[in-house]
Amino acid sequence: MNFTKRFRVKPGTRVKLADFDPDHTAGAHKKEVKARLEKNVAKLADWQHKLYAEGRRAVLLILQGMDSSGKDGTIAHVMSGLNPQGCRVTSFKTPSFVELSHDFLWRIHHAVPARGEMGIFNRSHYEDVLIVRVHKLVSKDVWSRRYEQINAFERMLCENNVTVLKFFLYISKKEQLERLRSRLDDSTKLWKFHPEDVKEREYWKDYITAYEEAISHCSTAAAPWFIIPANKKWVRNLVVSQILLETFERLNPKFPRPRINPKKFKL
């Protein structure tokens, strides 16, 4: 199975999340996934090394999803083999006073990976058409214009050798409830529990609508969205790792040609 084609949202698609199954297994079996994921992680580390050495292109991963959808878990399991020297994770929280003094993309552009690097966004500029929309922080006239502004921004990144991959980690409302409860029952996860997460569940339908609109408007040929079934964590990790691997195989970064003749040096 080509995971890139299977889970990519084609440009122009009118997305209805009810048509997608968050319990989908991607044709895999849990027993086989651990070994397969380990191989993918090792291969990704090798590709990242070549990307860094080549120094001509960058790769940007954007992770979005409901609270407890597994953004942190995806980073921990899929990106575990990456060299921190060439990889940066940015977690976008509530904008600061300085950030609010600029356009909504200003803080995002500052975090875009340099050539040779991989960047991972835990939440992103899409919050400005998601939470901003749901909680009516700006008027519809403002946030509705942002779809095209986002498309133009991502198109500019791609034209400057940044490959953009956007993953929506799709979980069900029932699964979210179970994960929130597990945080209350586990002392090692309790720190991740926020009362606001419970309050946000009241807006579930509004968030679903906002995500459907964002994905429909902003899945482009240059910067596609992928809807990842995430109820099963092992499926989520496998699918994301496989799409990344297929992307690197397509990009095929290579070590640069040596600038010296090693035979001339004797140490």
Secondary structure by P-SEA (a helix, b strand, c coil): cccccccccccccccccccccccccccccccaaaaaaaaaaaaaaaaaaaaaaaccbbbbbbbbbcccccaaaaaaccccccccccbbbbbbccccaaaaacccaaaaaaacccccbbbbbccccccccccccccccccaaaaaaaaaaaaaaaaaaaaacbbbbbbbccccaaaaaaaaaaaaacccccccccaaaaaaccaaaaaaaaaaaaaaacccccbbbbbcccccaaaaaaaaaaaaaaaaaaacccccccccccccccc
